[in-house]
Amino acid sequence: MEDVPERPAGGRRGAAVGSLALLALILTLLTGAAVLPKRAPASPWLDDLRSVLQLPPTLELIEGQVVDADTRSPIAGASIHSGPREIRTDAEGRFTVAKPTLSLLVKAPGYERQTLPAWTSPLAVSLRPRAIKAAYLTYYGVGDRGIRSRVFELLDTTELNGVVIDVKGDRGWMPYRTRVPLALEAGAQGPLIMRDFDQMMADLKAKGVYTIARIVVFKDDVLARHRPDWAVIDTRTGKPWVDNEGLAWVDPFREEVWEYAIAVAREAAEKGFDEIQFDYVRFPTDGKLGLARYARPNTRETRLPAIAAFLARARKALVPTGVFLAADLFGYTAFNENDTDIGQRIEELAPYLDYISPMVYPSGYHLGIPGYTNPVAHPYEIVFQSVKLIRKRTAFAPVRVRPWIQDFRDYAFDRRPFGVTEVNAQTRAATDAGAAGWMLWNPRNSYTSAALRPKATPGARPADSR
C-alpha cells in the first residue's frame, strides 16, 4: 500500500514528508502526471509538497477520498488507476494523484467500480457495495446453446448476478477466436469456437451481469505439448509429465508460461470481463509426483516465491485494464500454515489479489477439519470456518473472500447428493462469515435452481447483499 500523508485539519503540511510517501508520490507523478497550462487551486499542504519535490507550478495534484456509499465509512486500500500505476487509499480512504489526461478508475473488492471522466479537487468517491453470486460455465458449457441458455435463465430469474466462464479451460482450450499468437501456434483454439462470443458478452453487460474469466494457468496440456521445454518433465521418459487425468502441466517456474497466461488474461479483459480468475495457480497434487522435474528444485522455499511472483506480475500487467484479479485456492489453505505443498499460502498471495476464491467444497476436505471428521454432514460449518479463517489471515490486505460452493454429488465420502438443503447451508454460511458473495460449481453446469431465491424486484435490497 502506498502511504499518503494525513492532512491536519486547518493546518499546513510542512516539508517533513515521510520518505515512503515521497517515493509513492514521485512514482505517481513520473508515470501518470499531466502538465496543464493553468494551475488549479490546491490546498496549502500541496504547495509545500511541490516545494519539497521541486515540482513545476503547472503540475496539478488532486486529493480525494473513497467511501462506502451506504455507510459513508472510508474504504482503505481502494485502487486508484491513473495511468499504468496503481495507487492505494490510506486508512482514511484518502489518496493524492496527479490529474490524469483521460479518466480516473476507482475500484475496491466488494464494490462496483467507477470511472470518472472529469473532476476537481478535492474529490469524493462513493462506491456501491455489491456481492457477486455466480454460476460457472465450462468450456463446453458456454459453447452449448442449450446449457448456456439454462444458466442465463437463472441470471434472469434468480438472485444470481454473475457468471464464471472458461476462457482457458482445464485442457488449455479457449472458446473464442483468440489473437494471442502463442495460443494460435499451440492449437489452443480447440474443437469449439463460439462465433457469437462478443455478442454474448455485450448482452450480459447490457443486463448488468458481472462476468468472470476463469483462466487455468499451469495445467495446460496444449501448451505443454507444443513447448515441451516449458513443461514439467517426466524423469523416466524425458517427455511432458502427466497427472492422473493424463494431462500435461507447464512448469510454474518458467516465466514464459507466466507471460502466456497474462497475455490470455489481457485479451479477456479487452473483451469486457470484469474479473480475471486464475485457477490451477499452483503445483500439481496428483499423479506420480516423484517423477516430475522442474526448472528449479521444487521446495517450499522455491514454490511460494514462484506463485507469488506470477501473481505480482499479472497484477502489474492487468492494472491498466481495470479488471479485478482473483485466484482459486484449495480450501485447506485456510487451515494450513505451510504452502500445502503446492505453493499456496494465504499470506503470500493476498497482497496481489482483489478476491481469494477458496474451493470450500465439503467433499474436498477428505481429511476433515478440526471438530468435523465428516465434512459432507456439516456443509454450513465447513464453509463458515473456512471463510472466517481466511478473512482473519488476510486482515492486513485489501482483499475479499468469495468462495466456490459445492453443487454436485459427494465423491469422497458417502456419495450423497447435494441439493437444496446443502446448497442453502453453504451460501448462508458464506454470507454469515462475511464473504463478498459466492460461486456455484457443477462440472455439468446443472444447478439446483430451487436453492436460489427469486430475483429481487427493482429497487429492493436483499438482506445479505453485503
The 8 nearest C-alpha neighbors of each residue, nearest first, counted from 0:
[[1, 87, 2, 76, 86, 89, 88, 396],
 [0, 2, 87, 23, 86, 3, 20, 88],
 [1, 3, 20, 89, 0, 4, 19, 23],
 [2, 4, 20, 94, 89, 5, 1, 95],
 [5, 3, 6, 20, 2, 16, 17, 89],
 [6, 4, 7, 3, 93, 91, 89, 12],
 [5, 7, 8, 4, 12, 44, 10, 11],
 [8, 6, 10, 9, 5, 11, 12, 44],
 [7, 9, 10, 6, 11, 5, 12, 44],
 [8, 10, 7, 11, 6, 43, 12, 42],
 [11, 9, 7, 8, 12, 6, 44, 43],
 [12, 10, 44, 43, 13, 7, 9, 6],
 [11, 13, 44, 47, 10, 14, 6, 43],
 [14, 12, 15, 47, 11, 44, 16, 48],
 [13, 15, 16, 51, 47, 12, 48, 50],
 [16, 14, 13, 17, 12, 51, 18, 48],
 [15, 17, 14, 18, 21, 20, 13, 4],
 [18, 16, 20, 19, 21, 15, 4, 22],
 [17, 19, 21, 20, 22, 16, 23, 15],
 [20, 18, 22, 21, 17, 23, 2, 1],
 [19, 21, 23, 2, 3, 17, 22, 18],
 [22, 20, 18, 24, 19, 23, 25, 17],
 [21, 23, 25, 19, 20, 24, 18, 26],
 [24, 22, 20, 26, 21, 25, 1, 19],
 [23, 25, 27, 21, 26, 22, 28, 20],
 [26, 24, 22, 28, 27, 23, 21, 29],
 [27, 25, 29, 23, 24, 28, 30, 22],
 [28, 26, 24, 25, 30, 29, 31, 23],
 [27, 29, 32, 25, 26, 30, 31, 97],
 [28, 30, 26, 27, 25, 31, 32, 24],
 [31, 29, 27, 28, 32, 26, 82, 83],
 [30, 32, 82, 28, 27, 81, 29, 99],
 [33, 31, 28, 97, 30, 99, 98, 29],
 [32, 34, 100, 99, 35, 98, 58, 31],
 [35, 33, 58, 57, 32, 36, 59, 55],
 [34, 36, 37, 57, 33, 58, 38, 59],
 [37, 35, 57, 38, 34, 58, 39, 59],
 [36, 38, 35, 57, 39, 59, 58, 34],
 [37, 39, 57, 59, 40, 56, 36, 58],
 [38, 40, 41, 59, 37, 57, 60, 119],
 [41, 39, 38, 42, 120, 59, 60, 119],
 [42, 40, 45, 39, 43, 46, 60, 120],
 [41, 43, 45, 44, 46, 40, 11, 62],
 [44, 42, 46, 45, 11, 41, 47, 12],
 [45, 43, 12, 11, 47, 46, 42, 48],
 [44, 46, 48, 47, 43, 42, 49, 41],
 [47, 45, 49, 43, 44, 48, 50, 42],
 [48, 46, 50, 44, 45, 49, 13, 14],
 [47, 49, 45, 51, 50, 46, 52, 44],
 [50, 48, 54, 46, 52, 47, 51, 53],
 [49, 51, 53, 47, 48, 52, 46, 54],
 [50, 52, 48, 49, 53, 14, 47, 54],
 [51, 53, 49, 54, 50, 48, 21, 25],
 [54, 52, 50, 49, 51, 55, 48, 56],
 [55, 53, 49, 52, 56, 50, 58, 51],
 [54, 56, 57, 58, 53, 49, 34, 50],
 [55, 57, 58, 54, 38, 49, 59, 46],
 [58, 56, 38, 55, 35, 34, 37, 59],
 [59, 57, 34, 56, 55, 35, 60, 33],
 [60, 58, 97, 98, 57, 38, 39, 61],
 [61, 59, 97, 96, 98, 58, 62, 95],
 [60, 62, 120, 96, 95, 97, 98, 121],
 [63, 61, 95, 121, 120, 94, 122, 96],
 [62, 64, 122, 121, 94, 93, 123, 95],
 [63, 65, 93, 92, 123, 124, 94, 122],
 [64, 66, 124, 92, 74, 73, 125, 123],
 [67, 65, 73, 125, 74, 71, 72, 68],
 [66, 68, 71, 126, 72, 69, 70, 125],
 [67, 69, 125, 127, 126, 71, 70, 66],
 [70, 68, 67, 71, 127, 128, 72, 126],
 [69, 71, 72, 67, 68, 66, 73, 127],
 [72, 70, 67, 66, 68, 69, 73, 125],
 [71, 73, 70, 66, 67, 74, 68, 69],
 [74, 72, 66, 92, 91, 65, 75, 67],
 [75, 73, 92, 66, 65, 77, 67, 76],
 [76, 74, 92, 90, 89, 88, 77, 91],
 [75, 77, 88, 87, 397, 89, 78, 74],
 [78, 76, 107, 88, 87, 75, 106, 74],
 [79, 77, 87, 106, 105, 86, 107, 85],
 [78, 80, 105, 86, 85, 104, 87, 81],
 [81, 79, 104, 85, 103, 82, 84, 78],
 [82, 80, 103, 31, 99, 79, 84, 83],
 [81, 83, 31, 84, 80, 319, 30, 99],
 [82, 84, 319, 81, 318, 85, 30, 31],
 [85, 83, 82, 80, 81, 86, 27, 30],
 [84, 86, 80, 79, 78, 87, 318, 83],
 [85, 87, 79, 78, 1, 80, 84, 88],
 [88, 86, 78, 76, 77, 0, 1, 79],
 [87, 89, 76, 92, 94, 93, 77, 75],
 [88, 90, 92, 75, 91, 93, 2, 76],
 [89, 91, 75, 92, 88, 76, 93, 74],
 [92, 90, 89, 73, 93, 75, 74, 88],
 [91, 93, 75, 73, 74, 88, 65, 89],
 [94, 92, 64, 88, 89, 91, 63, 65],
 [93, 95, 88, 63, 62, 64, 3, 89],
 [94, 96, 62, 61, 63, 60, 3, 97],
 [97, 95, 61, 60, 98, 27, 94, 62],
 [96, 98, 60, 32, 61, 59, 28, 99],
 [97, 99, 60, 59, 61, 32, 96, 33],
 [100, 98, 101, 81, 102, 33, 32, 97],
 [99, 101, 33, 102, 98, 32, 31, 81],
 [102, 100, 99, 116, 103, 117, 81, 98],
 [103, 101, 116, 115, 99, 100, 117, 104],
 [102, 104, 115, 81, 114, 80, 116, 105],
 [105, 103, 114, 80, 113, 79, 115, 102],
 [106, 104, 79, 113, 78, 112, 114, 80],
 [105, 107, 112, 78, 77, 113, 104, 111],
 [106, 108, 77, 110, 78, 109, 112, 105],
 [109, 107, 110, 353, 399, 398, 354, 106],
 [108, 110, 129, 435, 128, 130, 107, 399],
 [111, 109, 128, 129, 127, 108, 107, 126],
 [110, 112, 127, 126, 129, 128, 113, 106],
 [111, 113, 106, 105, 110, 107, 126, 114],
 [114, 112, 105, 104, 115, 106, 111, 126],
 [113, 115, 104, 103, 105, 116, 102, 112],
 [114, 116, 103, 102, 117, 104, 113, 118],
 [117, 115, 102, 114, 103, 101, 118, 104],
 [118, 116, 115, 102, 119, 101, 103, 99],
 [119, 117, 122, 120, 116, 115, 121, 98],
 [118, 120, 121, 122, 61, 117, 39, 62],
 [121, 119, 122, 61, 62, 63, 118, 41],
 [120, 122, 62, 63, 119, 61, 123, 64],
 [121, 123, 63, 120, 62, 119, 124, 64],
 [124, 122, 64, 63, 65, 125, 121, 66],
 [125, 123, 65, 64, 66, 122, 126, 63],
 [124, 126, 68, 66, 67, 65, 127, 123],
 [127, 125, 68, 67, 110, 111, 66, 128],
 [126, 128, 68, 110, 111, 67, 129, 125],
 [129, 127, 110, 109, 111, 126, 465, 130],
 [130, 128, 110, 109, 111, 131, 127, 464],
 [129, 131, 436, 435, 464, 465, 109, 132],
 [130, 132, 436, 161, 160, 133, 129, 437],
 [133, 131, 159, 437, 436, 160, 438, 161],
 [132, 134, 161, 438, 162, 159, 160, 131],
 [133, 135, 439, 162, 438, 163, 440, 161],
 [134, 136, 163, 162, 440, 164, 439, 137],
 [137, 135, 164, 140, 141, 444, 163, 165],
 [136, 138, 140, 165, 139, 141, 164, 135],
 [137, 139, 165, 140, 141, 168, 174, 142],
 [138, 140, 142, 137, 141, 143, 191, 136],
 [141, 139, 137, 136, 143, 142, 138, 146],
 [140, 142, 147, 136, 143, 139, 138, 137],
 [143, 141, 139, 140, 193, 144, 138, 191],
 [144, 142, 140, 146, 145, 141, 147, 139],
 [143, 145, 147, 146, 148, 142, 141, 140],
 [146, 144, 148, 147, 143, 149, 140, 150],
 [147, 145, 149, 148, 143, 144, 140, 150],
 [146, 148, 144, 141, 150, 145, 149, 143],
 [147, 149, 151, 145, 146, 150, 144, 152],
 [150, 148, 152, 146, 151, 147, 145, 153],
 [149, 151, 153, 152, 147, 148, 146, 154],
 [152, 150, 154, 148, 153, 149, 147, 155],
 [151, 153, 155, 149, 154, 150, 148, 156],
 [154, 152, 156, 150, 151, 157, 155, 159],
 [153, 155, 151, 159, 152, 156, 160, 157],
 [156, 154, 152, 153, 157, 151, 454, 159],
 [155, 157, 153, 454, 154, 453, 152, 158],
 [158, 156, 453, 454, 153, 159, 452, 154],
 [157, 159, 454, 452, 453, 160, 451, 455],
 [160, 158, 132, 154, 157, 133, 161, 153],
 [159, 161, 208, 132, 154, 133, 131, 158],
 [162, 160, 133, 209, 208, 132, 210, 159],
 [161, 163, 133, 134, 210, 135, 211, 164],
 [162, 164, 135, 211, 212, 136, 134, 210],
 [165, 163, 136, 212, 213, 166, 135, 211],
 [164, 166, 213, 138, 168, 137, 167, 212],
 [165, 167, 173, 214, 213, 212, 164, 168],
 [168, 166, 214, 173, 171, 172, 165, 215],
 [167, 169, 171, 165, 170, 172, 215, 138],
 [168, 170, 171, 215, 218, 219, 167, 172],
 [171, 169, 220, 219, 168, 172, 221, 218],
 [170, 172, 219, 168, 167, 221, 169, 187],
 [173, 171, 187, 189, 167, 168, 170, 188],
 [172, 174, 167, 188, 166, 175, 187, 189],
 [175, 173, 192, 193, 191, 138, 166, 172],
 [176, 174, 192, 193, 173, 177, 196, 194],
 [177, 175, 192, 188, 178, 174, 193, 194],
 [176, 178, 179, 175, 188, 183, 182, 173],
 [177, 179, 180, 176, 183, 182, 266, 181],
 [178, 180, 182, 177, 181, 183, 263, 262],
 [181, 179, 183, 182, 178, 184, 177, 185],
 [180, 182, 184, 183, 179, 185, 259, 186],
 [183, 181, 187, 185, 179, 180, 184, 186],
 [184, 182, 180, 186, 181, 185, 187, 179],
 [183, 185, 181, 182, 186, 180, 187, 225],
 [186, 184, 182, 225, 183, 187, 222, 181],
 [187, 185, 183, 188, 184, 182, 189, 221],
 [186, 188, 172, 182, 189, 185, 173, 171],
 [189, 187, 173, 186, 172, 183, 176, 174],
 [188, 190, 172, 187, 191, 186, 173, 192],
 [191, 189, 192, 188, 172, 174, 187, 173],
 [190, 192, 189, 174, 193, 142, 188, 139],
 [193, 191, 175, 174, 194, 176, 190, 188],
 [194, 192, 175, 196, 195, 174, 142, 191],
 [193, 195, 196, 192, 175, 176, 197, 198],
 [194, 196, 198, 193, 197, 199, 175, 200],
 [197, 195, 199, 193, 198, 194, 200, 175],
 [198, 196, 200, 199, 195, 201, 270, 194],
 [199, 197, 201, 195, 200, 196, 202, 203],
 [198, 200, 196, 202, 197, 201, 195, 203],
 [201, 199, 197, 203, 198, 202, 204, 196],
 [200, 202, 198, 204, 199, 203, 205, 197],
 [203, 201, 205, 199, 200, 204, 198, 206],
 [204, 202, 200, 206, 208, 205, 201, 199],
 [203, 205, 207, 201, 206, 202, 208, 200],
 [206, 204, 202, 203, 207, 201, 208, 200],
 [207, 205, 203, 204, 208, 202, 155, 201],
 [206, 208, 204, 205, 203, 209, 160, 161],
 [209, 207, 161, 203, 160, 206, 204, 210],
 [210, 208, 161, 273, 160, 207, 162, 211],
 [209, 211, 272, 273, 162, 161, 208, 163],
 [212, 210, 163, 274, 272, 275, 273, 162],
 [213, 211, 275, 164, 166, 276, 163, 165],
 [212, 214, 276, 165, 166, 164, 277, 211],
 [215, 213, 167, 277, 166, 278, 216, 276],
 [216, 214, 278, 279, 168, 167, 277, 169],
 [215, 217, 279, 280, 218, 214, 260, 278],
 [218, 216, 249, 219, 248, 279, 280, 251],
 [217, 219, 248, 216, 279, 249, 215, 169],
 [220, 218, 171, 248, 221, 170, 222, 217],
 [219, 221, 247, 223, 170, 246, 222, 171],
 [222, 220, 171, 224, 219, 223, 187, 225],
 [221, 223, 225, 224, 219, 220, 185, 226],
 [222, 224, 230, 227, 220, 226, 249, 225],
 [225, 223, 221, 222, 227, 226, 220, 239],
 [226, 224, 222, 185, 223, 227, 221, 184],
 [225, 227, 223, 228, 229, 224, 222, 230],
 [228, 226, 230, 223, 229, 224, 239, 225],
 [227, 229, 226, 230, 223, 232, 231, 239],
 [230, 228, 227, 226, 249, 250, 223, 253],
 [231, 229, 249, 227, 223, 250, 228, 239],
 [230, 232, 250, 249, 293, 240, 239, 248],
 [233, 231, 239, 240, 292, 238, 291, 230],
 [234, 232, 240, 291, 237, 235, 290, 238],
 [233, 235, 290, 237, 236, 232, 292, 291],
 [236, 234, 233, 237, 290, 238, 232, 291],
 [237, 235, 238, 233, 234, 232, 239, 240],
 [236, 238, 233, 234, 232, 235, 239, 240],
 [237, 239, 236, 232, 233, 240, 227, 234],
 [240, 238, 232, 230, 231, 233, 247, 227],
 [239, 241, 233, 232, 231, 247, 291, 238],
 [242, 240, 247, 246, 245, 239, 248, 243],
 [243, 241, 286, 245, 244, 246, 285, 247],
 [242, 244, 286, 245, 285, 241, 246, 287],
 [245, 243, 242, 246, 241, 286, 247, 285],
 [244, 246, 241, 242, 243, 247, 286, 240],
 [247, 245, 241, 220, 244, 242, 248, 170],
 [246, 248, 241, 220, 240, 239, 223, 219],
 [249, 247, 218, 219, 217, 231, 230, 223],
 [248, 250, 230, 217, 223, 231, 229, 219],
 [249, 251, 231, 230, 252, 253, 229, 293],
 [252, 250, 253, 217, 249, 305, 282, 256],
 [251, 253, 250, 305, 254, 294, 295, 293],
 [254, 252, 255, 256, 250, 251, 229, 257],
 [253, 255, 257, 256, 252, 258, 251, 309],
 [256, 254, 258, 253, 257, 259, 229, 252],
 [255, 257, 259, 254, 258, 253, 260, 249],
 [258, 256, 254, 260, 255, 259, 309, 261],
 [259, 257, 261, 255, 256, 260, 262, 254],
 [258, 260, 262, 256, 261, 257, 263, 255],
 [261, 259, 263, 257, 262, 258, 216, 264],
 [260, 262, 264, 258, 263, 259, 313, 265],
 [263, 261, 259, 265, 264, 260, 258, 266],
 [262, 264, 260, 266, 261, 265, 267, 259],
 [265, 263, 261, 267, 262, 266, 260, 268],
 [264, 266, 268, 262, 267, 263, 261, 269],
 [265, 267, 269, 263, 268, 264, 262, 270],
 [268, 266, 264, 270, 269, 265, 272, 263],
 [269, 267, 272, 265, 271, 270, 266, 264],
 [268, 270, 266, 271, 267, 265, 272, 320],
 [271, 269, 267, 268, 272, 266, 197, 200],
 [270, 272, 268, 269, 273, 267, 200, 210],
 [271, 273, 268, 210, 274, 211, 270, 267],
 [274, 272, 322, 210, 211, 209, 271, 323],
 [275, 273, 323, 211, 322, 272, 324, 212],
 [274, 276, 212, 324, 211, 325, 323, 213],
 [275, 277, 325, 213, 326, 212, 324, 214],
 [276, 278, 326, 214, 215, 213, 280, 325],
 [277, 279, 215, 327, 280, 214, 326, 216],
 [280, 278, 281, 215, 216, 217, 218, 277],
 [281, 279, 278, 216, 217, 277, 306, 326],
 [280, 282, 279, 341, 342, 343, 283, 306],
 [281, 283, 341, 342, 284, 251, 280, 217],
 [284, 282, 285, 281, 341, 288, 242, 248],
 [283, 285, 282, 286, 341, 288, 340, 242],
 [286, 284, 242, 283, 243, 288, 287, 244],
 [285, 287, 242, 243, 288, 241, 284, 283],
 [288, 286, 289, 290, 285, 242, 291, 243],
 [287, 289, 291, 290, 286, 285, 284, 283],
 [288, 290, 287, 291, 292, 286, 234, 233],
 [289, 291, 288, 234, 233, 287, 292, 235],
 [292, 290, 233, 288, 289, 232, 231, 240],
 [291, 293, 232, 231, 233, 234, 290, 294],
 [294, 292, 295, 231, 250, 296, 291, 232],
 [293, 295, 252, 296, 292, 253, 250, 231],
 [294, 296, 293, 297, 252, 301, 292, 298],
 [297, 295, 298, 293, 294, 301, 292, 302],
 [296, 298, 295, 301, 302, 293, 299, 292],
 [299, 297, 301, 300, 302, 296, 340, 303],
 [298, 300, 302, 301, 303, 338, 340, 342],
 [299, 301, 298, 302, 303, 304, 297, 342],
 [302, 300, 298, 299, 304, 303, 297, 305],
 [303, 301, 342, 299, 305, 304, 298, 300],
 [302, 304, 342, 305, 306, 301, 299, 307],
 [305, 303, 307, 306, 302, 301, 308, 300],
 [306, 304, 308, 302, 303, 307, 252, 309],
 [307, 305, 309, 308, 303, 304, 342, 302],
 [306, 308, 304, 310, 309, 305, 348, 311],
 [309, 307, 311, 305, 310, 306, 304, 312],
 [308, 310, 306, 312, 307, 311, 313, 257],
 [311, 309, 313, 307, 312, 308, 351, 314],
 [312, 310, 308, 314, 309, 313, 351, 307],
 [311, 313, 315, 309, 310, 314, 308, 316],
 [312, 314, 310, 316, 311, 315, 261, 317],
 [315, 313, 317, 311, 316, 312, 318, 310],
 [314, 316, 312, 313, 318, 317, 311, 84],
 [315, 317, 313, 314, 318, 312, 319, 261],
 [316, 318, 314, 320, 319, 315, 313, 265],
 [319, 317, 320, 315, 321, 316, 314, 85],
 [318, 320, 83, 321, 317, 82, 80, 316],
 [321, 319, 318, 317, 322, 268, 269, 265],
 [320, 322, 319, 318, 323, 104, 317, 80],
 [323, 321, 274, 273, 320, 324, 268, 275],
 [322, 324, 274, 353, 275, 273, 321, 325],
 [325, 323, 275, 353, 352, 274, 276, 322],
 [326, 324, 276, 354, 352, 355, 353, 275],
 [327, 325, 277, 276, 355, 356, 278, 328],
 [326, 328, 356, 278, 357, 277, 355, 358],
 [329, 327, 357, 356, 358, 326, 330, 332],
 [330, 328, 331, 358, 332, 357, 327, 359],
 [331, 329, 359, 358, 357, 332, 333, 328],
 [330, 332, 333, 329, 334, 335, 364, 339],
 [333, 331, 335, 330, 334, 329, 344, 339],
 [332, 334, 331, 389, 385, 388, 330, 335],
 [333, 335, 332, 331, 336, 388, 385, 368],
 [336, 334, 332, 337, 333, 331, 339, 338],
 [335, 337, 334, 338, 344, 332, 339, 333],
 [336, 338, 335, 339, 344, 340, 299, 332],
 [337, 339, 344, 343, 342, 340, 341, 299],
 [338, 340, 341, 337, 343, 335, 332, 342],
 [341, 339, 338, 342, 299, 337, 343, 282],
 [342, 340, 282, 281, 339, 343, 338, 283],
 [343, 341, 303, 302, 338, 281, 340, 306],
 [344, 342, 338, 341, 339, 281, 345, 303],
 [345, 343, 338, 347, 346, 332, 348, 337],
 [344, 346, 348, 347, 349, 343, 332, 392],
 [345, 347, 349, 348, 344, 393, 392, 350],
 [348, 346, 345, 344, 349, 307, 350, 303],
 [347, 349, 345, 307, 346, 350, 351, 344],
 [348, 350, 352, 351, 346, 345, 347, 398],
 [351, 349, 348, 352, 396, 347, 398, 397],
 [350, 352, 349, 311, 348, 310, 314, 353],
 [353, 351, 349, 324, 354, 325, 350, 398],
 [352, 354, 398, 324, 108, 325, 323, 399],
 [355, 353, 325, 399, 352, 400, 398, 356],
 [354, 356, 400, 326, 325, 357, 401, 399],
 [355, 357, 327, 402, 401, 326, 400, 328],
 [358, 356, 328, 402, 330, 327, 359, 329],
 [357, 359, 403, 330, 329, 360, 402, 328],
 [358, 360, 330, 357, 382, 403, 361, 404],
 [359, 361, 405, 363, 362, 358, 404, 403],
 [362, 360, 375, 374, 363, 364, 378, 359],
 [363, 361, 360, 364, 411, 409, 375, 365],
 [362, 364, 360, 361, 365, 359, 411, 330],
 [365, 363, 367, 366, 362, 361, 374, 368],
 [364, 366, 363, 367, 362, 411, 412, 374],
 [367, 365, 364, 368, 372, 373, 363, 374],
 [368, 366, 372, 364, 365, 371, 374, 373],
 [367, 369, 371, 370, 372, 366, 364, 374],
 [370, 368, 371, 367, 372, 334, 366, 384],
 [369, 371, 368, 372, 367, 373, 374, 380],
 [372, 370, 368, 373, 369, 367, 374, 377],
 [371, 373, 367, 374, 368, 370, 366, 369],
 [374, 372, 371, 375, 376, 367, 377, 412],
 [375, 373, 361, 377, 376, 367, 371, 372],
 [376, 374, 361, 377, 373, 378, 362, 409],
 [375, 377, 374, 373, 378, 361, 371, 379],
 [378, 376, 374, 375, 380, 379, 381, 373],
 [379, 377, 381, 380, 375, 425, 361, 376],
 [380, 378, 424, 425, 428, 382, 381, 377],
 [379, 381, 383, 377, 382, 378, 384, 428],
 [382, 380, 378, 384, 379, 383, 385, 377],
 [381, 383, 385, 379, 380, 384, 359, 428],
 [384, 382, 428, 380, 432, 386, 385, 381],
 [383, 385, 387, 381, 382, 386, 380, 388],
 [386, 384, 382, 388, 387, 383, 333, 381],
 [385, 387, 389, 383, 388, 384, 432, 382],
 [386, 388, 384, 390, 432, 385, 389, 383],
 [389, 387, 391, 385, 390, 386, 333, 384],
 [388, 390, 392, 386, 333, 391, 387, 393],
 [389, 391, 393, 387, 388, 392, 394, 386],
 [392, 390, 388, 389, 394, 393, 387, 386],
 [391, 393, 389, 390, 394, 388, 346, 345],
 [394, 392, 390, 395, 391, 396, 389, 349],
 [393, 395, 391, 396, 392, 390, 397, 398],
 [394, 396, 393, 397, 392, 350, 391, 398],
 [397, 395, 393, 398, 394, 350, 349, 76],
 [398, 396, 76, 399, 395, 353, 75, 77],
 [397, 399, 353, 396, 354, 352, 349, 108],
 [400, 398, 354, 108, 353, 435, 355, 401],
 [399, 401, 355, 434, 354, 435, 356, 402],
 [400, 402, 437, 356, 435, 436, 434, 355],
 [403, 401, 356, 357, 437, 358, 400, 438],
 [402, 404, 438, 358, 439, 437, 359, 357],
 [405, 403, 439, 438, 360, 440, 402, 406],
 [406, 404, 360, 440, 407, 439, 403, 422],
 [405, 407, 441, 440, 417, 439, 422, 404],
 [408, 406, 441, 417, 405, 409, 416, 440],
 [409, 407, 416, 417, 415, 414, 410, 406],
 [408, 410, 414, 415, 362, 411, 416, 407],
 [409, 411, 414, 412, 408, 362, 413, 415],
 [412, 410, 362, 409, 365, 413, 414, 363],
 [411, 413, 414, 410, 409, 362, 375, 365],
 [412, 414, 415, 411, 409, 410, 375, 416],
 [415, 413, 409, 410, 412, 408, 416, 411],
 [414, 416, 409, 413, 408, 417, 412, 410],
 [417, 415, 408, 418, 409, 414, 407, 406],
 [418, 416, 408, 421, 407, 406, 415, 422],
 [419, 417, 421, 420, 422, 416, 447, 406],
 [418, 420, 450, 422, 421, 423, 449, 447],
 [421, 419, 423, 418, 422, 424, 450, 417],
 [420, 422, 424, 417, 423, 418, 419, 378],
 [423, 421, 425, 419, 424, 420, 418, 406],
 [422, 424, 426, 420, 425, 421, 450, 419],
 [425, 423, 379, 421, 427, 422, 426, 428],
 [424, 426, 428, 379, 422, 427, 423, 378],
 [427, 425, 429, 423, 428, 424, 422, 430],
 [426, 428, 430, 424, 425, 429, 423, 431],
 [427, 429, 383, 431, 425, 379, 426, 430],
 [430, 428, 426, 432, 434, 427, 431, 383],
 [431, 429, 427, 433, 434, 432, 428, 426],
 [430, 432, 428, 433, 429, 427, 383, 434],
 [433, 431, 429, 387, 383, 430, 434, 428],
 [434, 432, 430, 431, 429, 435, 387, 386],
 [435, 433, 400, 429, 430, 401, 436, 432],
 [434, 436, 130, 401, 109, 400, 399, 465],
 [435, 437, 130, 131, 132, 401, 434, 430],
 [436, 438, 401, 132, 402, 403, 131, 133],
 [439, 437, 133, 403, 134, 132, 404, 402],
 [440, 438, 134, 404, 403, 406, 133, 135],
 [441, 439, 406, 405, 135, 404, 403, 438],
 [440, 442, 444, 443, 407, 406, 445, 439],
 [441, 443, 444, 440, 137, 445, 407, 135],
 [444, 442, 445, 441, 140, 137, 136, 446],
 [443, 445, 441, 442, 136, 446, 135, 140],
 [446, 444, 443, 441, 447, 442, 150, 146],
 [445, 447, 448, 444, 406, 441, 439, 134],
 [448, 446, 449, 450, 418, 419, 445, 406],
 [447, 449, 450, 451, 446, 153, 157, 419],
 [450, 448, 451, 447, 419, 452, 418, 446],
 [449, 451, 419, 448, 447, 423, 422, 452],
 [452, 450, 448, 449, 157, 158, 453, 447],
 [451, 453, 158, 157, 454, 450, 449, 455],
 [454, 452, 157, 158, 156, 455, 451, 159],
 [453, 455, 157, 158, 156, 456, 452, 155],
 [456, 454, 459, 453, 457, 158, 461, 460],
 [455, 457, 459, 458, 454, 460, 453, 461],
 [458, 456, 459, 455, 460, 454, 461, 453],
 [457, 459, 456, 460, 455, 461, 454, 462],
 [458, 460, 457, 456, 455, 461, 462, 454],
 [459, 461, 462, 458, 464, 455, 463, 456],
 [462, 460, 464, 463, 459, 455, 465, 158],
 [461, 463, 464, 460, 465, 459, 430, 455],
 [464, 462, 465, 461, 430, 460, 130, 431],
 [463, 465, 461, 130, 462, 129, 460, 128],
 [464, 463, 130, 435, 128, 129, 433, 430]]
